[in-house]
């Protein structure tokens, strides 16, 4: 696993885990859990959502490369934070073969859910080899939906007064942000979920001004 991040972006605060490369990340940083609180201003946020929390979970990369019991333990600890919203931003697995489906199901027994809602988008690794296996992405999406994570694929959903926009992965098969951004209402309190940060540099945003997770 090269990178993993838990972030509790509140409509108020954030929790993070990161993994990079090399010996340090193999034995130390992948098992280093840190909680950090930050404010997350959102334009047009309804008064009743002020002070609520949003937790971002990303890049858990379930597979054969590390002991994913650590992810289960981290999920259990994250649940104690009792977030209002939870968003998952891709790379649920490091896909090698169908064994990852069973491994993911084991972890999803401990899914962190938000009181108001739980949504997610796929990452490139969720599309299998060369980011090009639609059947792998479909299977993983089905597992996530079954675990209570509403998957957004170039679409938006209003949950508890917050409009959440989800892009499919930039490097995979179905990236189509214009499908959703053309109908984006700038008067709504919105955030965008996208696995690949390179999307920030693309001319797809129209009048959107806000958080991209």
N, C-alpha and C positions, 0 to 999 in steps of 0.2 A: 504494500500500500504506500503510495507516494504522498497522499494528502488527505486530511480528514478535518472537517470543521463543524463544530457545534456552535451556533450563535443564537443567543437569546436577545434579539433586537427588540427592545420594548417598543411598543409604540412607546417603549421606554428602555429596554436594556438588552445586553448581549453576552453570550457564553461561548467560549471558543476552544477548539482543539485543532492543532495543525501538525501535519507531518510532511517533511521534505524528503531528503535523500541521504543515503550513506549509513554508516554505523550508528550515528547519533539518532537518526530517525528510526532505525531498526529496533534498537533496544531501549531508547529513552523517550524521545518525544512522542511516539505513537501511544504511549501509555501515560501521558501527562495531561491531566484534565484541569482546565483553568476557567473560572467564572469571572466575566468582566461585564460591568453594567455601563451602558451608554444611553443617551437620549436619542430618540428616532423621530424627529418632527415629520409629520405627514400633512400635506396641504388638504384643507377641507375636512379634516378629521372630525367626525361627530363628537360632541361634548361627552357623550357616554363612553367613548373609547379612550379618552385622555387618561393616561396612567396604566392602560392595559399593556400586556406583554405579548411579544411575538418571538417564538423560538425558531431559529433556522438550524437545520441539520443537513449536512452535505458531505459527500465523498466518504461514505463509510466503507466502500470497497470490500464487501463480504466475499471471501474466497479462500484460497489455499495459502496465501502469502503471509498471513499472521493469525494469531489466535483471536478469533472474533468474540470470544467470551468477554474480552475487554469492552467491545461495543455493547453487549448485553448489559454489563455492569454499568456502563455509562448511561445507557437508556434508563435504567432503573433510577439512577441518581437524577437524571434530567426530569423524570416524572415527578419527583418531589418538589420541583419548582412550580408545578401546577400552572403552566402557561395558558394564556387565553387563546392564542393562535399558534399553530405549529406548521412550518413550511419545510419541505424536503426538496433540495435542489440538485438531485442527480448523483450518478455513479454509486448506485446501491450495491453493485457487485463489481468484482474484477473477473470477468467471464472467461472461463477456459473450457468448461463442458457443462453438462446438465446437472452435475453435482451442486453447482451454485444455486440452483432453484431450491433444493432441500436446505442448503445452508441459510439462504435468505429467509425461508419460512421459519426456521428456528429462531432467527433474530427478530422477525416480525411478531413473534408472540409477545414481545416487550415494546411494541410500537409506542412512541411518545405521541399523545394526541392533545389537541387544544380544546379548551372548554367551548369555544365558539366554532372552531373548525380546524380541519387538518387537510392540507393540500400538498401536491408535489409536482415536479417535472422530472423528466428523464435526463441523464447525462450520456455522453458518448459511449462509455463502457457498458451501459445498459443495452446497447445495440450489438453486443457480441463482437466477433472477430472483424477487424477493420471497420468497426462501427457500421456494419452493413447487413446485419441479420435481423430482419423485421420480426421474424417469429420469436426471437429471443426477447426483443423489446415488448412484444405483445404478451408473452408469458409473464415477464416481470411486472408489467402494468397490471395484469390481472391479479397477481399476488398482492400488489400494493393496494389495489382497490378492495380486495377481500379483507385486508388488514385495517381498513378504515381510512386510507389515504386517497383523497379525491385527486385524480391525475388530470392536469391541465395540459392540453396539447394544442398550442396556438389558440388559446381561448381564455376567457375570463369568467370569474365567478364572484358574486357579491356575497360575502359571508359576514354576518353580524355588523353590517354597516361599513365594512372594508372591502374595496374592490381589488381582487387579486388576479393579476394577469400572468399567465404562464406560457413561456416559449418552449417549443421542442428544441432538442439539442442542435447547435450550430453545425457540428461536424458530422451529424448522422443523416438520416434519410428524409426527415419531414419538417425541417426548419422552415417556417413560413410566418414570420412576425407580422407582416402586413395584413394577414387574415384577421388578426385581432386588433392591431393598432388603428386600422381604418375606422373601427367602431368605438375607439376609446373616447370616453367622455371626460374631459379635463375638469369638469365640475365635481367629479367623484374623488373621494379619498382612495388613492390607488398605490399599490406597489407592484413591481414586476419581478417574476422569478425566472432566472435563466442560468443554466449551468456554466456556460462559457463566457468569461468576461470580455472576450473580443467583440461580442455583440454590442457593447457600449459604444464602439467606434463606427457602427453602421448607420446609414441614413434612414432609419426606420421609425424615429421617435416622434415625428410631428411636433405637437406642442407639449409632449409629456415632460414633466419636471417632477422628479420624485426618486424614491429609493429603488435600486435594482439589487436584488439578492441572488 
